[in-house]
């Protein structure tokens, strides 16, 4: 229908001169052009709206060279947004048995954190359950049916992004669990130390920009994360 309307308009405006002999040929050509343009529009729209999931990253959590758990991470790119999802499962036994399950989600839009959530249980008891939402350039922490303002103006990287990208030139990142910015120190030879809390820190190892090892140190126990 649209090609015929274009043809009719051009004829009325005397832009082109059309005879009955070549009318059907022009109609057929316009229909093909219209079909091609429509296909390009639909393809472009599908590409913009279809999220791109990168290959999942799986880290084994090791204690004394024994696997005690895993962390599964997925990065999804959709338009101007990047979403990171993380799920961890740890079963460990020292003096007592520990079963730790964690879920985290971070959403960045145009390079700025707009949403994050942390949920963690220890032996089925909830130890962390909160979310952080950016609204009107202000971050709000929602926890236990209460909302508090986070006094940080702009978050461009958090802890989970370090598993995907080497923090070149970055002095600090946001720790969603601690709800604060934490320091990042370059140790040389592709190693970075991330201070999480008193006596608790991670050392990230990179090779060609990819994370190849994480040493997680805490007062309770130390573990090593190795990618599969």
VENCORMO-V274854 format. One record per backbone hydrogen bond with DSSP energy under -1.0 kcal/mol. NH is the residue of the N-H (numbers start at 0). CO is the residue of the C=O. Records with the same first field share a line. If there is no record, write none. Layout:
# VENCORMO-V274854
NH: CO / CO
This chain:
# VENCORMO-V274854
4: 0
5: 1
6: 2
7: 3
8: 4
9: 5
10: 6
11: 7
12: 8
14: 9
25: 21
26: 22
27: 23
28: 24
29: 25
30: 26
31: 27
32: 28
33: 29
34: 30
35: 31
36: 32
37: 33
38: 34
39: 35
40: 36
41: 37
42: 38
43: 39
44: 40
45: 41
46: 42
47: 43
48: 44
49: 45
51: 76
53: 74
56: 72
58: 70
59: 225
60: 68
61: 223
62: 65
65: 62
67: 60
68: 60
69: 88
70: 58
71: 86
72: 56
73: 84
75: 82
76: 51
77: 80
80: 77
81: 107
82: 75
83: 105
84: 73
85: 103
86: 71
87: 101
88: 69
89: 99
90: 67
91: 97
93: 95
97: 91
99: 89
100: 120
101: 87
102: 118
103: 85
104: 116
105: 83
106: 114
107: 81
108: 111
109: 79
111: 108
112: 154
113: 106
114: 106
115: 131
116: 104
117: 129
118: 102
119: 127
120: 100
121: 124
122: 98
124: 121
126: 119
127: 119
129: 117
130: 141
131: 115
132: 139
133: 113
134: 137
137: 134
139: 132
140: 147
141: 130
142: 145
145: 142
147: 140
149: 138
151: 149
158: 173
160: 157
161: 158
162: 159
163: 160
164: 160
167: 165
169: 166
172: 181
173: 156
174: 179
178: 174
179: 174
181: 172
183: 170
184: 192
186: 190
190: 187
191: 203
192: 184
193: 201
194: 182
195: 199
196: 199
199: 196
200: 216
201: 193
202: 214
203: 191
204: 212
205: 189
206: 209
209: 206
211: 204
212: 204
213: 224
214: 202
215: 222
216: 200
222: 215
223: 61
224: 213
225: 59
227: 57
